[in-house]
Amino acid sequence: MSVHFTLSLDVPAEPQFEDLVLSVALDVGQRARLEPERATRLAHAAAAAFGGIVREAMAESRAPIRLRAHSDAHALALSLIERGLPMEDAAFTRDPQWKRIADAADVAAWHSHGTGGSELRLSVEPPIEIATTQALPDKPLDPHDSHDSHEVPPAAVATVGYTMRPFLPEDAQGVVRCFYRTYGYHYTPVMFYSPQRLIAANAAGTLHSFVAQADDGEIVAHYAIRPNNRAIGEGCAAVVLPEHRGHDVVTQLRARAEQGAREVGLAAYYTEPVTAHPYTQRASEHFNAKICAISLGLCKAGMAPSHMKLSVSGQRQSLTFYAKMLAPPAPRVAYAPARHREILANRYAALGIACEFREGHAPQGRGSLQVTMERADGFGTIDVSTVGIASAAVAHQAITDLRAVSHASTIYARLPLDDPGTPALCDALERDGLFFGGIEPLVLDDGRDALLMQLLLAPLDTTQLSIASDEGKALLTYIESDRQRVNAAL
């Protein structure tokens, strides 16, 4: 069972307190019910990070370092919050021990809080929990069986009916079985293998699940809306049991989920269909969603649903980004390099958004950005909230660290299109090899549009991608052209 708690402790910024951090972190991992080995690795990483911060960041300050632990249905997060030298600029991030620290977590991220200091956050997902008070129906789940080799005949249309409705706690076990029978144990996040965590996430409103229930009572499909912020959420976690495919189940379930997104007040939602499966892209287009971006090489090769014919090659998988507005959108003022305005205007028009492009100017003041490393899929992300004088230098160092220390296979940057400093930062990122990826509306903060840029550090042939629509193919052609332009200038 997932344990929910938050703990905060101010620790003196002195080397001798590293053992205290270790002891508290070990206790926290145990209370969050992590596996002993993972809990030990995480605790030692937190203690090592504390020691590094004391040595590198607190040279001119001895303000206490706040150790914060938060456990919920999604993850256990250990944070170290300090008010010394900003950690984005600290040499500690370039130390080889940073990789060892990051490897102990599923997600390792630096968060800048401006005058509030810097935060190192190490997050791990709690273990998969299959056991419940209910007996599992039929065969128990076999963690060594990936369920990817046998064919299942479709259900007979004449004998099967479905009810599409919001998730109830008693549905959790059925949802878990849907994911297992579709992906084995390869799907992320692993929350969808834990009935308790799935129930907790829906109760907290961090996930809004919807299910398809067959006439015999079996849960045969799942679709969820996961809010990013108050403006937009992700349509995700769509699965349908193999024998119930081909009967329009997911389409009907998505329609019910879209209604649910409106009911909770979201202005839009998005989906990220893989480029190895054009059907899921066409499903988004069926709902009048518009392709806005393509993230090249975001996922590791190999994760695919069973019983589906996919155009999967050995290279990393790429994702499309489809957005659908659920309410009349407000007009935009956007600052973007002149070379990208035509394609951006085209995508804004497709979304029904009026946009006025303006010239940017030199960044001013102190900027703010967040760097995240997603260990499971091997990619790093730089989310920029405000473009400041030092943003280009800080982003350059983050890119260097993600490449050399964290060994990221791909790096993405999201730049705020409503910030006059974005064109200058875009130019700077191109000098680091990042190229155009598209627009992601409403994803930053509480509803700001992002210009997506990306850097491939692993081989990827875009001719191997399957793009369903002419609009998507035109966008991919533009992205590949910009990739070549940037690479030629390096």
N, C-alpha and C positions, 0 to 999 in steps of 0.2 A: 504494500500500500504506500502511495506517495505521501511524504510527510511535508507539511507546509509550515515554514517558519522563516523568520528573519532575525539575524543576530548582528549586532554592531559593537565593535570594541576598539577604543582608541589605544594604540600601542606606542610607547615611546620609541622614537627613531634612533635606537641604539642597537648595535650588533648583538648584544647579549640577549635581546628579546626575540631573536629568530627562533629559538627553541619554543617560546610561548606560542608564536604563530603556528609552528608545526603541531603542537599539542592541540590547539583549538581547531585547526583544520582537520586533524585526524578525527577528533570528536564529531565535528560537523559532518564529515563523510559517513561516519557510522550512523548518525542520526538520520541522514538522508537515505540510508540503506543502499549506499553504493557497494559494489563488490569490493572486498577487502583490498585486492591488488590495485584497482583503479583509485580507491580512496587514498591509499598510501602514496601512489604516484602524484595525485593532485595535491595532497598535503605537502609533500616535499617540494613540489614546484612552487606552491605559494610561499613556503619558507625561503626558498632560494630567491624568489622574486623580491620578497621583503628585504633580504640581505643586499641584493643588487640595488634596490631603491635607496637604501640607507647609504651605501657607498657612493652611488653616482648622482642621485637626485637631491640628497639632503646635505650636500657639502656646505651650503650657506644657510641652512635652516635646520632646526631641530624640532619643528612642529610635529606633534604626534601623527602617526600614520593610522588611518582608519581601516580596520579589517572588517569587511562586511560579508556576511553569508546569507544567501537567499535560496530557499528550496521551495519549489512548487511543482505543478504537474508536468512542466516542461523540462526543467533542468535544475541542477545545483550550480549556483554561481558564487565563486569566491572573488571578492574585489579588494584591491589595495588602493586606497585613495590618499594621495599626498599633496602637499602644497609647497613643495620645493621646486627645483628646476623642472620646467615642463618636460614630461617624459617623451614627448614627440621629438624633442631635440637632444635627448640624452644619449650618450654613447652606450648606455646599457643595452639599448635595443639592438646594437650591432655586435654584442658579445655572443660568442658561440653558445653560451649557456642559455640564451634566449630560446634557441631552437628546442633544447631539452625541456624548458619550461612550457613552451607552446605545445609540444608533443604530448604533454600530460593532459591536455584538454581537448574537447571536441571543437570549441571555438575559443580563440585567444585574441583579445582586442584591447587596444588602447583607446580611451575615451578622454577627450579634452573638455574640461568644464570651465574654461576661461579662468577667471579669478578664483573659481572654486577649486582649482587644482587639476591634477591628472589622475586617471583611474586605470589600473590594469585589471581586467576582468577575465577570469578563467572559468569557462562553463563546461559542464559535462551533463549529458543526459542520464537520468537514472536508469537502472537496469530494466530490461524487458521483463514484465511480470505477467505471466500467463495464468497462474493459479488464482482462482476466485472461490467464493463460497459455493458457486454453482458447479456442478459436475460438467466437464466438457462433453459435448455430444460426440458420439461415435469415436473415431480414433483420436488419441492425443496428438498434439502438434509435435512433429519431429524436427528438431533444429538442423538435422543433417539432410533433410529432404527439401530441395529448392522448388519442387513442383513445376519443373520447366520442360518436361520431356513427353508428357502424354497428351493425347487429344481428348477433348470432352465434347460430346454432341450437344447442340443447342437445345433448349427447352422447347416444347411444343407450344406454339402461340395460342392454340385453341384451348389449352388446359391451364394456362398460367395467367393470372392477373396480378397487378401490383398497386400498392398504395404508397404515394410519395408524401413523406411527412418529416417534421423535425425529429431529431434524435432524442431518445429517452434513455435513462440510465440502464434499463434492462436490455437495450440494444447493443451494449458495449461488446459483449462476448461475440455476437454475430458479426460485428464490424471487424474485430480482430481476425476472425476466420476469413473474412473476405480478403483482407490484406495478405494473410499468410498464403491463401490459395492462389493469389495473383502474383505475388513477388517472392514467396518463400520468406526468408528473413533479410532480404536485400533492400527493403524500402527504408528511406529516411524521410522525416524523423521517426525514431522508434517508438514514439508515443502511441502510434497506431497499433502497436502490439500489446499495449497495456490497457486493459479495461478501466482500471482505476484512474489512470492519468487522462484517458479520454473523457471520462465522466467529469473529472475535476476541471479540465480545460473548458468544457461546455458550460459548466456551472459558473466559471469565472468570467465567461464572455470573451476569452481569448481565442475561442474557436466556436463556430456555429455549424454543427454537423446536421446533415439531412440523410435519411435512409430510404431505400426502396424495400418494402416488405411484400413478399409474395403472399398469395392467398392462403398458403399453408402455414404462414407465420414466420417463415425463414427470412432473415435479413440477407438480401442478395446484392445490394449496392450501397455505396456511400459517396457523398460529395460534401465538401465543406467550404465555408467562407472564413478566411483567417484575416481579421482586420490588421492592417499595418499601422494605421493611425485613425483619426476620426473621419478621414475623407475617403480612404480607399482600402480595399481588402483583396486578398488573393483567393480566387476560386481554385481549390486544390483538393488533393487526396481523393481523386475520383477512381473508384474501383467497382467492378461488377463481376460477380462469379462467372467463370467461363461458360457454364451451361446456360446462362441467362443473357449472353451477348447476342446481338442481332435483333433485339426486340425493342429498341429505342429507349431502354431503361435509363441510361445515363442522361440522354437528352431531356427526358421528362424530369429527372431528378435535378438536373442543373437549373431548369426553369423554376422549380420550387425553391432552390437555393438562391437564385437571383431575386425572387420575391422576398426571401428572408433578408438579403442584403439591404433591400429598400426599407424593410421594416425596422432594421437597426440603425437607419439613418446614413448609410454610406452613399457618397456621391458617385462612386464608380467601383468597379472591381476589375481585376485582370487575371489572366491565365498565362501559363508558360508552357505551351505544348512543345514537345521535343521535335527536332527536325528529322528524326528517324521514323516518324509516324504521321503522315499527312492527314490521316483521318481526324486526329485530335485538333489539328489546325482548322479543318473544315467544320468541325463541331463548333469552334469559337466563332467562325464566320457565320454559321447558321444563326447564332444569337446576335448577329450584327456587331460583333466586336471587331476592332480594327488592329491590324498588326502595326506596332509602333517601334519595335526594336528587335534585334537578334543578338543574343549573347553567345559568342563563339566559344566553344570548348569549355563550357561551364561545369559539366559533370564528367565523372570518370566513365570510361567505356564499359559497357556490359550490363548496366542496370536497365532491365526491360521487363514488361509484364509477360507472364507465361501465356501460351496459347495465342499469341499474336504474331503475324508476319511483319517484321520491321526491317527497314533498310539500314541495318546497323553495321558499321565498319569497325575497324580496330581503333579508330581515333576517338578522342574525347567527344562527348555528345554536346550539341549546341541546342539552345532553347530559343524559341520565339517568345515575344511579349505582346499579347493581345489585350487591349483595354476596351471596356464598354462603359460609357457614361450612363448613370442611372437617374440623373437630374440635369436640368438645363445648365450647362457649364458657364461659368463667369468668363468674360474676355480676359486675355492675357497680355502682359507686356513682357517681352523676352529679349535677353541680351545673348546673342550668339554670333560666332564668326560669320562673316558675309558668305563664305563658301558653303556653309551648311544651311543657310536660311531657306533656300528653295525646297529642300527635302523636308525640313522641319515644318514649313508652311503647308506642304502637302499633307503631312501626317496630322497636323492640327486641324486642317480642313476636313479630313476624313472623320475626325472625332467630333466635328461640329463645333469647334472652338475658334472663336475669332481671336487673332493674335496680331499685335503690333510689335515689329522688331525695331529695336533702338540700338544705337552705337554704344558700346561699352566704354569704360575709362579705366585708368590705372587703379589697381586695388588700393584700398586705404584701410587703415586701422588694423586691428587684430582679427585674424581669421579663426575659423573653427572647423575642424574636420575630425572624423573618426576612422580608424583603421581596424579592419577585422580580417582574421585569417580563418577560413573554414577548413578545418583539418580533414574532415571526411572526404570532401571532394577536391581538395587541393587548390582552392582559389582564394585570392585576397580581394578585399573591397575597400575603397577609399570613398567615404561619403562626406561631401563638403557641405557644411551648413552655411558658412559665410566665407567669402573670399577676402583674404587680408594680404597685407604687404608680404608676409613671410609664407603664404600658402604654397607657392610654387616650390620653394626650398624644402618645406616640410613634406610636401607630397613627393618630391624627388627622393628624399631620404626614405620615406615609407616604401616607395617602389623598389629602391635599392635593397632594403631590408627584406621585403617580401620575396625578392628574387634570390638573394645570396644567403639569407639566414633561414627563411621559412620554406624556400624551394617551391614557391607557388608555380603552378602550371599555367594559370591565367590570372590576370589582374584587371579589375574593373574600377572605374571612377564615376561617381555621380556628381555632377556639378549643377548648382541651382540656376535655372534659367532666368530667374527674376533678379539675379545679382549682377550689377554692372561690371564686376570684375571677372565674370566667367569667360568672356572671349580671351582675355590675357592669360588666364590659367589654362584654358584649352590649348593655346599656342605653346605654353610651357610643357604641358603633358605630352604634346606631340613630339617634342624634342627627346622625351623619354621613350618614345615608340608607341604611345597610345593613339588609337584611331577611332573614328566615329562608330557608334553602335546603335544610336537611335534616341528616341525620347521615351521617358517613363513618367507619365503624368501623375501628379499628386503623391508620389512615393516619399518625398523628403518631408521631414518634420510633420506638421499637421496639414499637408495638402499643397506642397510646392512641387512644380515640375522639375524633372532632372534631365540633363543632357548626359547620355551614357557614352563613356569612352572605354576602350578595352585594349589589352595587350596580351598577345598570345606568346607563350613561352614553350609550347609544345607544338609539333607539326600538326597542321590541320588543312585539309583540302576542302574548300567550300563547294567544289563541284560535286562532292559526295553527299551534300545536304539535300533533303527532300523538302521543298517549299511548295505549299499547296496553291497559293493564289498568285496572280500576276502582280498584285501590289507587293506581296512578299518577295517575289523574285526580283522586282525592281529595287526594293530596299536592299536585298542581299548584294545585288550588282553594285549599288552605290557603296556599301560597306567594304566590299572587296576592292573597289577602285580606290577608296580612301586609305585602306590598308597598304596598298601598293605605293600610293603617293607618299605616305608617311615613311615607309621603309626606304624608299628611294632617297629621301632627304637626310636619312641618318648617316 
